[in-house]
Amino acid sequence: MSSTTIQHAAGGRRRRRGVLGFISDFLNSIWLGIFLVIAILVYGTLGSAVPPVRQFFELTEFQYFNHWVFLGLILLFCLNLTVATFRRIKFNWINAGVLTVHTGLLILCYGSVVYFGNKIEGDVWLGTPTIKIYSIERFKTDRENSVVGQLPAIEGEVWEQNIPMLGGRHRLEVLEVRHEGLETGSHVKLKGKIGDGPETIHELNLGTSEQLGHIAQFSNNFAIMLHRSAETNYFYDDTTPALIIPLGENRSSWAYFELPSLPYYHERFVAYSKDDPVAADLAPIKSTDGSAAISGRLSPIPLVERWRMPIDVIPATSAMANDWPITITVDGFLPYAELDQHPMPGGDRLFPISRISYDHGHDPHEEWFAALSPVRSAAEFHDGTRVEFAWLGDATSLDPSWSAPIEGRHVLSVYVKDVNVRRSYDVTAGQVLPVEGTDYTLTIDELRPSWPLMTKGFENARTAIALVVLKRGDLEIQRSVLQRFPSLNQDRYPQSHPDESKRGKRVDDQRSIVDENIELQYFDAATDHVLIAAGSNYAPTMIHTAPGGKRTMQRLDFGKPVSLGGDKVVTLHELIEQPRLETQPVVIPKQNRRSLMDVRRANSAIRLLLRSKDGKWSRHVWLPFSQYNGDNLLDPVQPTVVSDVPSLGEIRLMYGRATRSLPTTMTLERLQTDMYPGEMQAREWTSLFRYRDPVTGQVQRGRAFLNNTYSIGDWTFFQARAAGDHKSWTILGVGNRRGVWTMLAGCILVSLGMVYAFAVKPALVKRRRDRIQRG
């Protein structure tokens, strides 16, 4: 071989060794190790102690510590530690301590990567088997509202209720509860007693509905039914939101679309131009203080952030994307908001509503009035002013009595038909009025400015009312004269009637008015009264009755304030004849929010854009967050219904949490609550549950209580929440703990290595030094 060849070969080896040497020297650097340790500590501190740092990037704590930046720092540190160990440390007994420490650090890093890379947390809701008491008569017509009481199937539990009309005190006591496998509360024995009657024994057994062993008759009026504790094999993921589309009643057929890239901490919503057809049904997003909500940026920082906006919900490769005639996109997210029903034009039935504001002395009030709803067609304000909205239909003129002049603060109008006499009086309570030209005498029993109604169809509506006693010959009756609803006027026996059993009772059960010869009308003009009337053929008009009876009438322009005198102002803002209700959000200002660490996504909302594939139809809809996907009584949120979807008709939508499979099927046996002395506050909750062992298939009994967990396979269960009555349900937290034992092993090795390095190594070094000196 020539010298030139040898030189070229040696040069190539030097070049190759130079690159490897540079990398090896770089990873062998102590300063690199110090920098990486500092960087990891700073990264971890900022993510844990200064949440706004990671929240700026829309990263939860788990996402932050599972980010490629953190994993990269850990990987570089491990490479640095490994190279430095092999190049700088001799493998002998003297260096066993530092070698053990380095090994423990590598194992600890590996365990932390496994832990944060696989960590899932959530919770599972479990309900206690329950005995419900049903009204038999109500069950026949309205099963959902026929439950009059319930008690958990737990020995010693008692239900009591005094019902005098049905025999006195009703009492049920649970004597015995037996369980069978996963069927908790499969057999329940109860003792019943009604009033002074004999005690009865009832036994309920869970079985098929045909056997009816879970139903028993408690009395002629009530039945009792045993309801099983629902078995569950899934839990709710705390970290991954989802859009749920309920398809049918069977939950196993529902469609779940996970939204891992949904933002978390900041408002982010797409703003469309006014010319864009999809913006037609969008209203401005406002805060509770009236200011406009501002969206954060919609473009995530590449490689750093994981959120997206907008988000296409249905994957293009799924069969649903091919089968459905619409697309679904998340184009808005609010982390902290309340959703209100907001009327908009475009409904399918006549139900006139108006938005009216009343301002007195810089104290503004704004209300929606519904003309066809007695309770929602009028409002009374703190200063006594009354505002009312009336719908004229196709009429082209007002009711003459609305604008007829009146005088006085409490005006009673009288019309006696047989002598054609009309009179008007300004009355006071206790006043006696002989009606001139007639043989009637009126006594004003009582004047009430705001009387709540209980008549069917008018429940909770309020009106001014005068109670007037009419006397004519031997006839003496008390008439209720209502200002707003004169058709509800009634004749009753007065409180002075000699027969106590008749006092206050209707004179005739078939007729409200027994003396139709005299008509009475009452108007309370002691305070301002505003009547806004409108119709299909009549422009909105305001009739203002000032205190004392003076009336003025004028046409209204939308948005233009009208003075009532002094500092009182009324403004008509909107009038919608055929409204539809759209859910609209109201953002809670940041200074009024609780920490998202406490509420998580509970107060968040997403905006969906539903759009037909042919582009001819679109609809926006806001969805509130559902903590338990509408599965149980803890979750008041029900699916949002969109009823006019092309080719589909009606669909239901829900924004909730992704579900994960449990390693087994679980059911609750009972929730046990231990109280502090005084029985006012719970000291500890214990959940006793049953599950099928995933390995043996045998039913096992588990127990989780405060600060004490229970493990099934890789999953750990702990007591998270309990029912307010301390009996009816429990919530167990669920989490996996992969990598925990590995991290623990790493920590033990680091500890042992440090003990060795500071306690054993000095002795070994001293002994070797002594041996060298002697030799």
Summary of the structure (lengths in Angstrom):
residues: 775
radius of gyration: 38.5
end to end distance: 50.9
largest distance: 147.8
contacts: 2284
relative contact order: 0.13
helix: 22%
strand: 41%
